[in-house]
């Protein structure tokens, strides 16, 4: 008879996790490490000169600042739009909540390239919006120039990222005890005061989580800015130029590592918020 091998619970979990961990290590961790290592090597030796040069150059610091400012603007607009939508979804939608969630998630199932081309079709010089304003309503004598403007690029990014903020806020809002709001109303507070002093403070963690998710994704946005323009000079666009135009792979690796550090900082903040929520 073959001997029976008894595995502990820890060994069983390790065996079950091994395929996923190996896959992540080979196709995710190792490429990132290889990319980062390239930025530290110059003439066969270890060096930090690329990072010191990058972080002391005014042009590159301006690119980092523009990346952060654009991401912050997209995040602020997304959260301002997402909170009312999340509130209606949780408190007012009733039987239509499933339909609202479907309309929120449906755009995420479409390729970001197709969604961006949709914006081009709508706002091209002879697109649907200009035809509607010029030919149908007669509000304009000539079509407006929408493409390659900052406003349209920001609007397209917000369109892509609002669902992440809505779902983050809605999940926290759903856990708010309605009796706290009812108690405030019974004690004489108006609905507006109840919202700002009871509901809103209790959903700060959801707002923070949604904002971090949106900021992190906007920080690495590339396709939308390439296709719609807007005149922005961000780190993802600069990395693309270094890889495809100047062919300076080491500098591109340096910039991508810095972008990765920003993303990791966002993940760390998100983890802190989750721990505050007791998750």
C-alpha positions as a Markdown table, in Angstrom:
| # | Residue | x | y | z |
|---|---|---|---|---|
| 1 | Unk | 0.0 | 0.0 | 0.0 |
| 2 | Unk | 1.1 | 3.5 | -0.8 |
| 3 | Unk | 1.9 | 5.6 | 2.4 |
| 4 | Unk | -0.7 | 8.3 | 3.1 |
| 5 | Unk | 0.8 | 11.8 | 3.2 |
| 6 | Unk | -1.1 | 14.1 | 5.6 |
| 7 | Unk | -0.6 | 17.8 | 4.9 |
| 8 | Unk | -1.2 | 20.5 | 7.4 |
| 9 | Unk | -3.7 | 23.3 | 6.7 |
| 10 | Unk | -0.8 | 25.7 | 6.0 |
| 11 | Unk | 0.7 | 23.3 | 3.5 |
| 12 | Unk | -2.6 | 22.9 | 1.7 |
| 13 | Unk | -3.1 | 26.6 | 1.4 |
| 14 | Unk | 0.4 | 27.0 | 0.1 |
| 15 | Unk | -0.2 | 24.3 | -2.6 |
| 16 | Unk | -3.4 | 26.0 | -3.6 |
| 17 | Unk | -1.8 | 29.4 | -3.8 |
| 18 | Unk | 1.4 | 28.2 | -5.6 |
| 19 | Unk | 0.0 | 28.3 | -9.2 |
| 20 | Unk | -1.3 | 31.9 | -8.8 |
| 21 | Unk | 1.9 | 33.1 | -7.0 |
| 22 | Unk | 4.1 | 31.5 | -9.7 |
| 23 | Unk | 2.1 | 33.2 | -12.4 |
| 24 | Unk | 2.3 | 36.6 | -10.7 |
| 25 | Unk | 6.0 | 36.2 | -10.1 |
| 26 | Unk | 6.8 | 35.3 | -13.7 |
| 27 | Unk | 4.5 | 37.6 | -15.6 |
| 28 | Unk | 4.2 | 40.5 | -13.2 |
| 29 | Unk | 6.9 | 40.8 | -10.5 |
| 30 | Unk | 9.9 | 39.8 | -12.7 |
| 31 | Unk | 9.1 | 42.2 | -15.5 |
| 32 | Unk | 8.7 | 45.0 | -13.0 |
| 33 | Unk | 12.0 | 44.1 | -11.3 |
| 34 | Unk | 13.8 | 43.9 | -14.7 |
| 35 | Unk | 12.5 | 47.2 | -15.7 |
| 36 | Unk | 13.5 | 48.9 | -12.5 |
| 37 | Unk | 16.9 | 47.3 | -12.5 |
| 38 | Unk | 17.6 | 48.8 | -15.9 |
| 39 | Unk | 17.2 | 52.3 | -14.4 |
| 40 | Unk | 19.9 | 51.6 | -11.8 |
| 41 | Unk | 22.6 | 50.3 | -14.2 |
| 42 | Unk | 25.0 | 52.5 | -16.2 |
| 43 | Unk | 28.1 | 51.2 | -17.8 |
| 44 | Unk | 27.9 | 47.9 | -16.0 |
| 45 | Unk | 27.7 | 49.5 | -12.5 |
| 46 | Unk | 25.0 | 50.5 | -10.0 |
| 47 | Unk | 24.1 | 54.2 | -10.0 |
| 48 | Unk | 21.4 | 56.6 | -8.8 |
| 49 | Unk | 22.4 | 59.3 | -11.3 |
| 50 | Unk | 19.4 | 58.9 | -13.5 |
| 51 | Unk | 17.1 | 59.5 | -10.6 |
| 52 | Unk | 19.0 | 62.5 | -9.3 |
| 53 | Unk | 19.2 | 64.0 | -12.8 |
| 54 | Unk | 15.5 | 63.4 | -13.3 |
| 55 | Unk | 14.4 | 64.7 | -10.0 |
| 56 | Unk | 16.5 | 67.9 | -10.2 |
| 57 | Unk | 15.5 | 68.8 | -13.8 |
| 58 | Unk | 12.9 | 71.5 | -14.0 |
| 59 | Unk | 11.3 | 70.1 | -17.1 |
| 60 | Unk | 10.8 | 66.6 | -15.6 |
| 61 | Unk | 9.6 | 68.1 | -12.3 |
| 62 | Unk | 7.1 | 70.1 | -14.3 |
| 63 | Unk | 5.9 | 66.9 | -16.0 |
| 64 | Unk | 5.5 | 65.2 | -12.6 |
| 65 | Unk | 3.6 | 68.2 | -11.3 |
| 66 | Unk | 1.3 | 68.3 | -14.4 |
| 67 | Unk | 0.7 | 64.5 | -14.0 |
| 68 | Unk | -0.3 | 65.0 | -10.4 |
| 69 | Unk | -2.4 | 68.1 | -11.0 |
| 70 | Unk | -4.3 | 66.4 | -13.9 |
| 71 | Unk | -5.0 | 63.3 | -11.8 |
| 72 | Unk | -6.1 | 65.5 | -8.9 |
| 73 | Unk | -8.5 | 67.5 | -11.1 |
| 74 | Unk | -10.0 | 64.3 | -12.6 |
| 75 | Unk | -10.3 | 62.8 | -9.1 |
| 76 | Unk | -12.1 | 65.9 | -7.7 |
| 77 | Unk | -14.6 | 66.1 | -10.6 |
| 78 | Unk | -15.2 | 62.3 | -10.5 |
| 79 | Unk | -15.9 | 62.3 | -6.7 |
| 80 | Unk | -18.2 | 65.4 | -7.0 |
| 81 | Unk | -20.2 | 63.5 | -9.7 |
| 82 | Unk | -20.0 | 60.1 | -8.0 |
| 83 | Unk | -21.4 | 61.1 | -4.6 |
| 84 | Unk | -24.9 | 62.2 | -5.8 |
| 85 | Unk | -25.1 | 59.2 | -8.1 |
| 86 | Unk | -24.1 | 56.8 | -5.2 |
| 87 | Unk | -26.6 | 58.5 | -2.9 |
| 88 | Unk | -29.4 | 58.0 | -5.4 |
| 89 | Unk | -28.3 | 54.4 | -6.0 |
| 90 | Unk | -28.4 | 53.5 | -2.3 |
| 91 | Unk | -31.2 | 55.7 | -1.0 |
| 92 | Unk | -33.6 | 56.5 | -3.8 |
| 93 | Unk | -33.3 | 54.0 | -6.6 |
| 94 | Unk | -35.2 | 51.1 | -5.0 |
| 95 | Unk | -36.0 | 48.5 | -7.5 |
| 96 | Unk | -34.1 | 50.3 | -10.2 |
| 97 | Unk | -30.7 | 50.0 | -8.4 |
| 98 | Unk | -29.8 | 46.9 | -10.4 |
| 99 | Unk | -30.4 | 48.8 | -13.6 |
| 100 | Unk | -28.3 | 51.7 | -12.4 |
| 101 | Unk | -25.5 | 49.4 | -11.5 |
| 102 | Unk | -25.7 | 47.8 | -15.0 |
| 103 | Unk | -25.4 | 51.3 | -16.6 |
| 104 | Unk | -22.5 | 52.1 | -14.4 |
| 105 | Unk | -20.6 | 48.9 | -15.1 |
| 106 | Unk | -21.5 | 48.5 | -18.8 |
| 107 | Unk | -19.0 | 51.1 | -20.0 |
| 108 | Unk | -16.2 | 49.3 | -18.1 |
| 109 | Unk | -16.9 | 46.2 | -20.3 |
| 110 | Unk | -16.1 | 48.2 | -23.4 |
| 111 | Unk | -12.5 | 48.7 | -24.6 |
| 112 | Unk | -11.1 | 52.1 | -23.5 |
| 113 | Unk | -10.0 | 52.6 | -27.1 |
| 114 | Unk | -13.5 | 52.2 | -28.4 |
| 115 | Unk | -14.9 | 54.6 | -25.8 |
| 116 | Unk | -12.3 | 57.2 | -26.7 |
| 117 | Unk | -13.0 | 56.8 | -30.4 |
| 118 | Unk | -16.7 | 57.4 | -29.4 |
| 119 | Unk | -15.7 | 60.8 | -28.0 |
| 120 | Unk | -13.9 | 61.5 | -31.3 |
| 121 | Unk | -17.0 | 60.6 | -33.3 |
| 122 | Unk | -19.2 | 62.8 | -31.1 |
| 123 | Unk | -16.9 | 65.9 | -30.9 |
| 124 | Unk | -15.1 | 65.9 | -34.3 |
| 125 | Unk | -15.4 | 69.0 | -36.4 |
| 126 | Unk | -18.2 | 67.3 | -38.4 |
| 127 | Unk | -19.3 | 65.2 | -35.5 |
| 128 | Unk | -22.7 | 64.7 | -34.1 |
| 129 | Unk | -22.5 | 67.5 | -31.5 |
| 130 | Unk | -21.3 | 70.1 | -34.0 |
| 131 | Unk | -24.0 | 69.0 | -36.5 |
| 132 | Unk | -26.6 | 69.3 | -33.8 |
| 133 | Unk | -25.5 | 72.8 | -32.7 |
| 134 | Unk | -25.0 | 74.2 | -36.2 |
| 135 | Unk | -27.5 | 72.4 | -38.5 |
| 136 | Unk | -30.3 | 71.3 | -36.2 |
| 137 | Unk | -30.5 | 74.0 | -33.6 |
| 138 | Unk | -28.8 | 76.8 | -35.5 |
| 139 | Unk | -27.0 | 78.0 | -32.3 |
| 140 | Unk | -23.7 | 78.3 | -34.1 |
| 141 | Unk | -22.6 | 79.6 | -37.5 |
| 142 | Unk | -19.5 | 77.4 | -37.6 |
| 143 | Unk | -18.5 | 74.2 | -35.8 |
| 144 | Unk | -16.5 | 74.4 | -32.6 |
| 145 | Unk | -13.1 | 72.8 | -32.1 |
| 146 | Unk | -13.6 | 70.3 | -29.4 |
| 147 | Unk | -10.8 | 67.8 | -30.1 |
| 148 | Unk | -7.3 | 68.4 | -28.7 |
| 149 | Unk | -8.6 | 70.6 | -25.9 |
| 150 | Unk | -7.9 | 70.1 | -22.2 |
| 151 | Unk | -11.6 | 70.1 | -21.3 |
| 152 | Unk | -12.5 | 67.2 | -23.6 |
| 153 | Unk | -9.6 | 65.1 | -22.4 |
| 154 | Unk | -10.5 | 65.6 | -18.8 |
| 155 | Unk | -14.2 | 64.9 | -19.5 |
| 156 | Unk | -13.2 | 61.6 | -21.2 |
| 157 | Unk | -11.1 | 60.6 | -18.3 |
| 158 | Unk | -13.9 | 61.4 | -15.8 |
| 159 | Unk | -16.3 | 59.4 | -18.0 |
| 160 | Unk | -14.1 | 56.3 | -17.6 |
| 161 | Unk | -13.3 | 56.7 | -13.9 |
| 162 | Unk | -16.6 | 57.8 | -12.3 |
| 163 | Unk | -17.9 | 54.3 | -11.9 |
| 164 | Unk | -15.0 | 53.4 | -9.6 |
| 165 | Unk | -15.8 | 56.3 | -7.3 |
| 166 | Unk | -19.5 | 55.5 | -7.4 |
| 167 | Unk | -19.1 | 51.9 | -6.4 |
| 168 | Unk | -16.6 | 52.8 | -3.6 |
| 169 | Unk | -18.9 | 55.4 | -2.1 |
| 170 | Unk | -22.0 | 53.3 | -2.5 |
| 171 | Unk | -20.5 | 50.4 | -0.6 |
| 172 | Unk | -19.8 | 52.5 | 2.4 |
| 173 | Unk | -23.0 | 54.5 | 2.2 |
| 174 | Unk | -25.0 | 51.3 | 2.2 |
| 175 | Unk | -23.5 | 50.5 | 5.6 |
| 176 | Unk | -24.5 | 53.8 | 7.3 |
| 177 | Unk | -27.1 | 53.2 | 10.0 |
| 178 | Unk | -30.2 | 55.0 | 8.9 |
| 179 | Unk | -31.3 | 55.3 | 12.6 |
| 180 | Unk | -28.5 | 57.9 | 13.1 |
| 181 | Unk | -30.0 | 60.1 | 10.4 |
| 182 | Unk | -33.5 | 59.6 | 11.8 |
| 183 | Unk | -32.3 | 60.5 | 15.2 |
| 184 | Unk | -30.8 | 63.7 | 14.0 |
| 185 | Unk | -34.0 | 64.6 | 12.2 |
| 186 | Unk | -36.0 | 63.9 | 15.3 |
| 187 | Unk | -33.8 | 66.2 | 17.3 |
| 188 | Unk | -34.6 | 69.0 | 15.0 |
| 189 | Unk | -31.8 | 69.0 | 12.4 |
| 190 | Unk | -32.8 | 69.8 | 8.9 |
| 191 | Unk | -32.1 | 67.3 | 6.1 |
| 192 | Unk | -29.2 | 69.4 | 4.8 |
| 193 | Unk | -27.6 | 69.6 | 8.2 |
| 194 | Unk | -28.2 | 65.9 | 8.8 |
| 195 | Unk | -26.4 | 65.1 | 5.6 |
| 196 | Unk | -23.4 | 67.4 | 6.3 |
| 197 | Unk | -23.0 | 66.5 | 9.9 |
| 198 | Unk | -24.1 | 62.8 | 10.0 |
| 199 | Unk | -24.1 | 61.1 | 6.6 |
| 200 | Unk | -21.1 | 62.8 | 4.9 |
| 201 | Unk | -18.7 | 62.2 | 7.8 |
| 202 | Unk | -19.7 | 58.6 | 8.0 |
| 203 | Unk | -18.9 | 58.1 | 4.3 |
| 204 | Unk | -15.5 | 59.8 | 4.3 |
| 205 | Unk | -13.7 | 56.5 | 4.1 |
| 206 | Unk | -15.7 | 55.6 | 0.9 |
| 207 | Unk | -14.9 | 59.0 | -0.6 |
| 208 | Unk | -11.2 | 58.5 | 0.3 |
| 209 | Unk | -11.0 | 55.0 | -1.2 |
| 210 | Unk | -12.8 | 56.1 | -4.4 |
| 211 | Unk | -10.6 | 59.1 | -4.7 |
| 212 | Unk | -7.4 | 57.0 | -4.3 |
| 213 | Unk | -8.6 | 54.5 | -6.9 |
| 214 | Unk | -9.5 | 57.3 | -9.4 |
| 215 | Unk | -6.3 | 59.2 | -8.8 |
| 216 | Unk | -4.1 | 56.0 | -9.2 |
| 217 | Unk | -5.8 | 55.1 | -12.5 |
| 218 | Unk | -5.8 | 58.7 | -13.8 |
| 219 | Unk | -2.1 | 58.9 | -12.9 |
| 220 | Unk | -1.3 | 56.2 | -15.4 |
| 221 | Unk | -3.8 | 57.1 | -18.1 |
| 222 | Unk | -2.3 | 57.0 | -21.5 |
| 223 | Unk | -4.7 | 56.0 | -24.3 |
| 224 | Unk | -7.2 | 58.7 | -23.7 |
| 225 | Unk | -4.6 | 61.5 | -23.7 |
| 226 | Unk | -2.9 | 60.1 | -26.9 |
| 227 | Unk | -6.1 | 59.9 | -28.9 |
| 228 | Unk | -7.8 | 63.1 | -27.6 |
| 229 | Unk | -4.8 | 65.3 | -27.0 |
| 230 | Unk | -5.4 | 68.3 | -24.8 |
| 231 | Unk | -1.8 | 69.5 | -24.7 |
| 232 | Unk | -0.9 | 67.7 | -21.6 |
| 233 | Unk | 2.6 | 66.5 | -20.9 |
| 234 | Unk | 2.4 | 63.6 | -18.4 |
| 235 | Unk | 4.7 | 60.9 | -17.3 |
| 236 | Unk | 2.9 | 58.1 | -19.2 |
| 237 | Unk | 3.1 | 60.1 | -22.4 |
| 238 | Unk | 6.8 | 60.9 | -21.8 |
| 239 | Unk | 7.5 | 57.2 | -21.1 |
| 240 | Unk | 5.9 | 56.4 | -24.4 |
| 241 | Unk | 8.0 | 58.9 | -26.3 |
| 242 | Unk | 11.2 | 57.6 | -24.7 |
| 243 | Unk | 10.4 | 54.0 | -25.7 |
| 244 | Unk | 9.2 | 54.7 | -29.2 |
| 245 | Unk | 10.9 | 57.9 | -30.3 |
| 246 | Unk | 14.2 | 58.5 | -28.6 |
| 247 | Unk | 14.7 | 54.8 | -27.7 |
| 248 | Unk | 16.2 | 55.7 | -24.3 |
| 249 | Unk | 15.1 | 52.6 | -22.5 |
| 250 | Unk | 17.0 | 53.4 | -19.3 |
| 251 | Unk | 15.4 | 56.8 | -18.9 |
| 252 | Unk | 12.0 | 55.4 | -19.7 |
| 253 | Unk | 12.6 | 52.7 | -17.0 |
| 254 | Unk | 13.5 | 55.5 | -14.5 |
| 255 | Unk | 10.3 | 57.4 | -15.3 |
| 256 | Unk | 8.1 | 54.2 | -15.1 |
| 257 | Unk | 9.7 | 53.3 | -11.7 |
| 258 | Unk | 8.8 | 56.8 | -10.4 |
| 259 | Unk | 5.3 | 56.3 | -11.7 |
| 260 | Unk | 5.1 | 52.9 | -10.0 |
| 261 | Unk | 6.2 | 54.5 | -6.7 |
| 262 | Unk | 3.3 | 57.0 | -7.0 |
| 263 | Unk | 0.9 | 54.1 | -7.6 |
| 264 | Unk | 2.4 | 52.2 | -4.6 |
| 265 | Unk | 1.9 | 55.2 | -2.4 |
| 266 | Unk | -1.8 | 55.3 | -3.5 |
| 267 | Unk | -2.1 | 51.6 | -2.6 |
| 268 | Unk | -0.6 | 52.2 | 0.8 |
| 269 | Unk | -3.1 | 55.0 | 1.5 |
| 270 | Unk | -5.9 | 52.8 | 0.4 |
| 271 | Unk | -4.7 | 50.0 | 2.7 |
| 272 | Unk | -4.6 | 52.5 | 5.6 |
| 273 | Unk | -8.2 | 53.4 | 4.9 |
| 274 | Unk | -9.3 | 49.8 | 4.7 |
| 275 | Unk | -7.7 | 49.2 | 8.1 |
| 276 | Unk | -9.6 | 52.1 | 9.5 |
| 277 | Unk | -12.8 | 50.5 | 8.3 |
| 278 | Unk | -11.7 | 47.2 | 9.9 |
| 279 | Unk | -11.5 | 45.2 | 6.7 |
